[in-house]
């Protein structure tokens, strides 16, 4: 394990605005991650439109068990933290599904990551005081946005925090199945859902995820395949994506928050690897289901995605490599794989390929110079 593993330092950032429509006011919240816990309360439940398709089978919602540090109370409140940036229609759909969970105690917290499309106003107009909206003054990236919500939830005594991308739709038993999985396994620190493409609701997006350190790449088990018995076994995996990832509070207290410096992509990989290094399991839970509204096309990669994914993969490798020899051996395979991805994705012609390859070059240069966080480059 790398000597960089463990809690990540947190830069001082401006606090988010908290929109409370019921109180008719805007105020600022302290963003320190670990304040003394306060008792939480359930939220008024909404009845959004029916969501399809449905997964068959009954579940035992809210099953709980002892963890290593405390015994859970049946029906522990779950804070669903949804991070969004300029995806108004998607986040409205996501919140509707989060409010319609079979699990009896969910509190929905939406982090509006500096959106300019009126997402916050639309959320409050539709859902009112059934949700809490935290507004960052600027886009802090996926890691920074999630951290805003996790800090807020931990300050209010959250024991379970469920991270959700704003472009997912939850099956009605999604939360209950993750709670059950974490309750049944004291060693588990986090658990993630099986996810399908929204555009093809029987085709898998992720059935567990793997980080191959030797060649420095990640992949989703089952990606693009039709669902089947091979993907229905729960178990421990290297990581689960944060599109639907539930984490125990004790784990957050021990390993810290996501690394803000990564900004976008691989932040969930790094977080899960830190959990594993601290002795916690990350579990894949196929009975918990979401649909993810992302493109299945190979040419969907953007220059921005190429930059952050490539730079942060290099950061990951530098943290978790085991020898200098391993570091030297990684580079040829890494550059070949990333360049190949750029060429495959560049169906718009040579101009597209040049932009993607330039983004890859910038990623390597900025990694070597130690330039992390949000890039000022025009990609």
C-alpha positions as CSV (number, residue, x, y, z in Angstrom):
1,X,0.0,0.0,0.0
2,X,1.1,3.5,-0.7
3,X,2.3,5.8,2.1
4,X,-0.1,8.4,0.6
5,X,-3.1,6.2,1.6
6,X,-5.4,7.5,4.3
7,X,-7.3,10.6,5.2
8,X,-7.0,13.4,2.6
9,X,-6.4,17.0,3.7
10,X,-9.2,19.3,2.8
11,X,-8.6,22.8,1.4
12,X,-10.6,25.7,2.8
13,X,-13.5,26.3,0.5
14,X,-16.3,28.8,0.6
15,X,-19.4,27.3,2.3
16,X,-22.4,26.3,0.2
17,X,-25.7,28.0,0.3
18,X,-28.5,25.9,1.8
19,X,-31.9,26.5,0.3
20,X,-34.7,25.9,2.7
21,X,-38.0,26.8,0.9
22,X,-40.1,26.0,4.0
23,X,-38.2,28.6,6.0
24,X,-38.1,31.1,3.1
25,X,-34.4,31.9,3.6
26,X,-30.9,31.3,2.5
27,X,-28.1,30.8,4.9
28,X,-24.6,29.4,5.1
29,X,-23.5,26.2,6.6
30,X,-20.2,25.3,8.3
31,X,-18.3,22.9,6.0
32,X,-16.1,21.1,8.5
33,X,-16.4,17.4,7.9
34,X,-16.7,16.0,11.4
35,X,-18.9,18.0,13.7
36,X,-20.6,16.5,16.8
37,X,-23.5,14.4,15.5
38,X,-27.0,15.6,15.9
39,X,-30.1,13.4,15.8
40,X,-31.6,13.2,12.3
41,X,-35.3,13.0,11.4
42,X,-37.3,11.4,8.6
43,X,-38.5,13.3,5.6
44,X,-42.0,13.8,4.2
45,X,-42.4,11.3,1.4
46,X,-43.3,12.1,-2.2
47,X,-45.3,10.0,-4.7
48,X,-43.6,10.6,-8.0
49,X,-44.7,9.0,-11.3
50,X,-44.2,5.2,-11.6
51,X,-40.7,4.3,-12.8
52,X,-40.1,1.4,-15.2
53,X,-38.8,-1.2,-15.6
54,X,-39.3,-2.9,-12.2
55,X,-37.1,-5.7,-11.0
56,X,-39.1,-8.7,-9.7
57,X,-38.8,-10.1,-6.2
58,X,-39.6,-9.0,-2.7
59,X,-36.9,-7.6,-0.3
60,X,-36.5,-7.3,3.4
61,X,-36.1,-3.5,3.7
62,X,-34.0,-2.1,6.5
63,X,-32.4,-5.3,7.7
64,X,-29.5,-4.3,10.0
65,X,-26.8,-6.0,12.0
66,X,-23.8,-5.1,14.2
67,X,-20.9,-3.2,12.8
68,X,-17.4,-3.3,14.2
69,X,-17.9,-0.1,16.2
70,X,-21.6,0.2,17.0
71,X,-24.9,-1.7,16.8
72,X,-27.3,-0.2,14.3
73,X,-30.9,0.6,15.2
74,X,-33.4,-0.9,12.7
75,X,-34.5,1.7,10.3
76,X,-31.3,3.9,10.5
77,X,-31.8,7.0,8.5
78,X,-30.0,7.1,5.1
79,X,-28.8,10.4,3.7
80,X,-29.0,10.2,-0.1
81,X,-26.5,12.7,-1.4
82,X,-27.0,13.6,-5.1
83,X,-24.4,15.7,-6.9
84,X,-25.5,17.6,-10.0
85,X,-24.2,20.1,-12.5
86,X,-26.4,21.6,-15.2
87,X,-28.6,18.5,-15.4
88,X,-32.0,19.9,-14.4
89,X,-34.2,17.2,-16.0
90,X,-32.0,14.4,-14.9
91,X,-31.8,15.5,-11.3
92,X,-35.5,16.0,-11.1
93,X,-36.0,12.4,-12.2
94,X,-33.3,11.1,-9.9
95,X,-34.8,12.9,-6.8
96,X,-38.2,11.5,-7.6
97,X,-36.9,8.0,-7.5
98,X,-34.9,8.6,-4.3
99,X,-38.1,9.9,-2.6
100,X,-40.0,6.8,-3.7
101,X,-37.9,4.2,-1.9
102,X,-39.3,1.3,0.0
103,X,-36.8,1.9,2.7
104,X,-38.7,3.9,5.4
105,X,-36.2,6.5,6.3
106,X,-34.3,8.4,3.6
107,X,-33.3,12.0,3.6
108,X,-32.5,13.5,0.2
109,X,-29.7,16.1,0.0
110,X,-28.9,17.6,-3.4
111,X,-25.7,19.4,-4.0
112,X,-26.0,21.9,-6.9
113,X,-22.5,22.2,-8.1
114,X,-22.7,25.8,-9.5
115,X,-25.3,25.0,-12.1
116,X,-26.6,27.8,-14.4
117,X,-29.6,26.0,-15.7
118,X,-32.0,26.7,-12.8
119,X,-31.6,23.3,-11.3
120,X,-31.9,24.5,-7.7
121,X,-35.1,26.5,-8.3
122,X,-36.7,23.7,-10.2
123,X,-35.9,21.2,-7.4
124,X,-37.4,23.4,-4.7
125,X,-40.4,24.2,-6.9
126,X,-41.2,20.6,-7.4
127,X,-40.2,18.9,-4.1
128,X,-40.2,21.8,-1.6
129,X,-39.2,20.9,1.9
130,X,-39.0,17.2,1.2
131,X,-35.4,17.7,0.2
132,X,-32.4,19.9,1.1
133,X,-30.6,21.7,-1.6
134,X,-26.9,22.8,-1.0
135,X,-25.6,25.3,-3.6
136,X,-21.9,25.5,-4.2
137,X,-20.9,28.9,-5.7
138,X,-18.8,27.2,-8.3
139,X,-18.3,23.8,-9.8
140,X,-16.1,21.9,-7.4
141,X,-16.0,18.7,-9.5
142,X,-17.5,15.4,-8.6
143,X,-15.3,14.9,-5.5
144,X,-15.8,18.4,-4.2
145,X,-19.5,18.3,-4.8
146,X,-20.0,15.0,-3.1
147,X,-17.8,16.2,-0.2
148,X,-20.1,19.2,0.3
149,X,-23.0,16.9,0.9
150,X,-21.1,14.3,2.9
151,X,-19.9,17.0,5.3
152,X,-23.4,18.4,5.7
153,X,-24.8,14.9,6.4
154,X,-22.1,13.9,8.8
155,X,-22.6,17.1,10.8
156,X,-26.2,16.0,11.3
157,X,-25.4,12.5,12.6
158,X,-25.7,10.5,9.4
159,X,-24.7,6.9,9.9
160,X,-25.2,5.8,6.3
161,X,-24.5,8.1,3.3
162,X,-25.6,7.1,-0.2
163,X,-23.8,8.9,-3.0
164,X,-25.7,9.2,-6.2
165,X,-25.0,10.8,-9.6
166,X,-27.8,13.0,-10.8
167,X,-28.2,11.0,-14.0
168,X,-29.3,7.7,-12.3
169,X,-32.8,6.4,-11.6
170,X,-33.2,4.1,-8.5
171,X,-35.2,1.0,-8.4
172,X,-37.6,1.3,-5.4
173,X,-35.6,-1.3,-3.3
174,X,-32.2,0.2,-4.2
175,X,-31.6,1.8,-0.8
176,X,-33.1,-1.0,1.2
177,X,-30.8,-3.6,-0.4
178,X,-27.7,-1.6,0.2
179,X,-28.6,-1.2,3.9
180,X,-29.3,-4.9,4.1
181,X,-25.9,-5.7,2.6
182,X,-24.0,-3.4,4.9
183,X,-25.9,-4.7,7.9
184,X,-25.1,-8.3,7.1
185,X,-21.4,-7.8,6.8
186,X,-19.5,-6.1,9.7
187,X,-16.4,-6.0,7.5
188,X,-18.1,-4.1,4.7
189,X,-17.4,-0.3,4.6
190,X,-19.2,0.5,1.4
191,X,-21.6,-1.2,-1.0
192,X,-22.6,-0.3,-4.6
193,X,-25.5,-1.1,-6.9
194,X,-25.8,-3.0,-10.1
195,X,-26.3,-0.5,-12.9
196,X,-27.9,-0.7,-16.3
197,X,-27.9,1.8,-19.2
198,X,-31.0,4.0,-19.1
199,X,-31.2,3.8,-22.9
200,X,-31.1,0.0,-22.9
201,X,-32.6,-1.1,-19.6
202,X,-31.4,-4.7,-19.8
203,X,-27.8,-3.9,-20.8
204,X,-25.3,-3.6,-18.0
205,X,-23.2,-0.5,-17.3
206,X,-21.5,-1.9,-14.1
207,X,-21.7,-5.2,-12.2
208,X,-18.7,-4.5,-10.0
209,X,-15.5,-2.7,-11.0
210,X,-11.8,-3.5,-11.1
211,X,-8.5,-1.5,-11.0
212,X,-5.6,-3.2,-12.8
213,X,-2.6,-1.6,-11.1
214,X,0.1,-3.2,-13.2
215,X,-1.3,-1.7,-16.5
216,X,-3.0,1.2,-14.8
217,X,-6.6,1.0,-16.1
218,X,-10.0,0.5,-14.7
219,X,-13.0,-1.5,-16.1
220,X,-16.6,-2.3,-15.2
221,X,-17.5,-6.0,-15.0
222,X,-20.2,-6.8,-17.4
223,X,-20.0,-3.5,-19.3
224,X,-22.3,-3.5,-22.4
225,X,-23.5,-7.1,-21.8
226,X,-27.0,-8.4,-21.4
227,X,-27.7,-9.2,-17.7
228,X,-27.5,-12.9,-16.7
229,X,-26.8,-15.3,-13.9
230,X,-23.1,-14.5,-14.1
231,X,-23.7,-11.0,-12.7
232,X,-26.1,-11.9,-9.9
233,X,-23.6,-13.0,-7.2
234,X,-22.9,-10.4,-4.5
235,X,-19.3,-10.1,-3.3
236,X,-16.2,-8.1,-2.5
237,X,-14.8,-6.0,-5.4
238,X,-11.8,-3.6,-5.7
239,X,-14.2,-0.6,-6.1
240,X,-17.7,0.5,-7.0
241,X,-18.5,3.7,-8.9
242,X,-20.0,6.6,-7.0
243,X,-23.1,6.7,-9.2
244,X,-24.7,4.6,-6.5
245,X,-22.4,4.0,-3.5
246,X,-23.5,3.7,0.1
247,X,-20.8,4.3,2.8
248,X,-20.8,3.8,6.5
249,X,-20.1,6.9,8.6
250,X,-17.3,5.1,10.6
251,X,-15.5,4.6,7.3
252,X,-15.7,8.3,6.4
253,X,-14.4,9.2,9.9
254,X,-11.4,6.8,9.4
255,X,-10.3,7.3,5.8
256,X,-11.6,10.9,5.2
257,X,-13.5,12.3,2.3
258,X,-13.0,12.0,-1.4
259,X,-9.8,13.7,-2.7
260,X,-10.9,17.2,-3.9
261,X,-7.6,17.4,-5.9
262,X,-8.8,14.8,-8.3
263,X,-11.8,16.9,-9.2
264,X,-13.4,14.5,-11.7
265,X,-12.9,10.8,-12.5
266,X,-11.1,8.2,-10.5
267,X,-12.1,9.9,-7.2
268,X,-14.3,7.0,-6.3
269,X,-11.6,4.5,-7.2
270,X,-9.1,6.2,-4.9
271,X,-11.7,6.4,-2.1
272,X,-12.5,2.7,-2.3
273,X,-8.8,1.7,-2.4
274,X,-8.3,3.8,0.7
275,X,-11.2,1.9,2.4
276,X,-9.6,-1.4,1.4
277,X,-6.3,-0.3,2.8
278,X,-8.0,0.5,6.1
279,X,-9.4,-3.0,6.3
280,X,-12.9,-2.5,5.0
281,X,-14.6,-4.5,2.2
282,X,-16.2,-2.8,-0.8
283,X,-19.2,-4.9,-1.9
284,X,-21.1,-5.3,-5.1
285,X,-24.9,-5.8,-4.4
286,X,-26.8,-7.0,-7.5
287,X,-30.1,-6.9,-5.7
288,X,-29.7,-3.1,-5.5
289,X,-30.4,-1.6,-9.0
290,X,-30.1,1.7,-10.7
291,X,-30.3,2.8,-14.4
292,X,-27.6,5.2,-15.5
293,X,-28.3,7.8,-18.3
294,X,-24.9,7.7,-20.0
295,X,-23.9,7.0,-23.5
296,X,-22.8,3.4,-24.5
297,X,-21.0,4.8,-27.6
298,X,-17.2,4.3,-27.7
299,X,-16.9,7.8,-29.3
300,X,-18.7,9.5,-26.3
301,X,-15.4,10.4,-24.6
302,X,-14.6,14.1,-24.6
303,X,-11.3,16.0,-24.4
304,X,-12.3,16.9,-20.8
305,X,-12.9,13.3,-19.9
306,X,-9.7,12.2,-21.6
307,X,-7.7,14.7,-19.6
308,X,-9.1,14.0,-16.1
309,X,-9.3,10.3,-16.5
310,X,-5.7,10.0,-17.8
311,X,-4.2,12.5,-15.3
312,X,-6.0,10.9,-12.3
313,X,-5.1,7.3,-13.4
314,X,-1.4,8.4,-13.2
315,X,-2.1,9.9,-9.7
316,X,-3.6,6.6,-8.7
317,X,-0.7,4.6,-9.9
318,X,1.8,6.9,-8.1
319,X,-0.1,6.3,-4.9
320,X,-0.5,2.6,-5.1
321,X,2.5,1.3,-7.0
322,X,4.8,-1.1,-5.2
323,X,8.2,-0.5,-6.9
324,X,10.1,1.8,-9.3
325,X,10.3,-1.1,-11.7
326,X,6.5,-1.4,-11.8
327,X,6.3,2.4,-12.4
328,X,8.6,2.2,-15.4
329,X,6.8,-0.8,-16.8
330,X,3.4,0.8,-16.6
331,X,4.1,3.7,-19.0
332,X,4.2,1.9,-22.4
333,X,0.9,0.0,-21.8
334,X,-0.8,3.1,-20.3
335,X,0.1,5.4,-23.2
336,X,-0.8,2.8,-25.8
337,X,-4.2,2.1,-24.2
338,X,-5.1,5.8,-23.7
339,X,-3.9,6.7,-27.2
340,X,-5.9,3.8,-28.6
341,X,-9.0,5.0,-26.8
342,X,-8.5,8.5,-28.3
343,X,-8.2,7.1,-31.8
344,X,-11.3,4.8,-31.4
345,X,-13.3,7.7,-30.0
346,X,-12.3,10.1,-32.8
347,X,-14.9,9.2,-35.3
348,X,-15.3,12.9,-36.1
349,X,-12.0,12.8,-38.0
350,X,-8.4,13.8,-37.5
351,X,-9.4,17.1,-35.7
352,X,-11.2,15.0,-33.0
353,X,-8.2,12.7,-32.6
354,X,-5.8,15.7,-32.3
355,X,-7.9,17.2,-29.5
356,X,-8.1,14.0,-27.6
357,X,-4.4,13.3,-28.0
358,X,-3.6,16.8,-26.9
359,X,-5.7,16.4,-23.8
360,X,-3.8,13.2,-23.1
361,X,-0.5,15.0,-23.5
362,X,-1.7,17.8,-21.1
363,X,-2.7,15.2,-18.6
364,X,0.8,13.6,-18.6
365,X,2.5,17.0,-18.3
366,X,0.3,18.2,-15.5
367,X,0.7,15.0,-13.6
368,X,4.5,15.3,-13.9
369,X,4.3,18.9,-12.7
370,X,2.0,18.0,-9.8
371,X,-0.8,20.2,-11.1
372,X,-4.1,18.7,-9.8
373,X,-7.5,20.1,-9.1
374,X,-9.6,21.8,-11.8
375,X,-7.5,22.5,-14.9
376,X,-7.4,26.0,-16.3
377,X,-6.5,24.6,-19.7
378,X,-9.0,25.0,-22.6
379,X,-9.4,21.5,-23.9
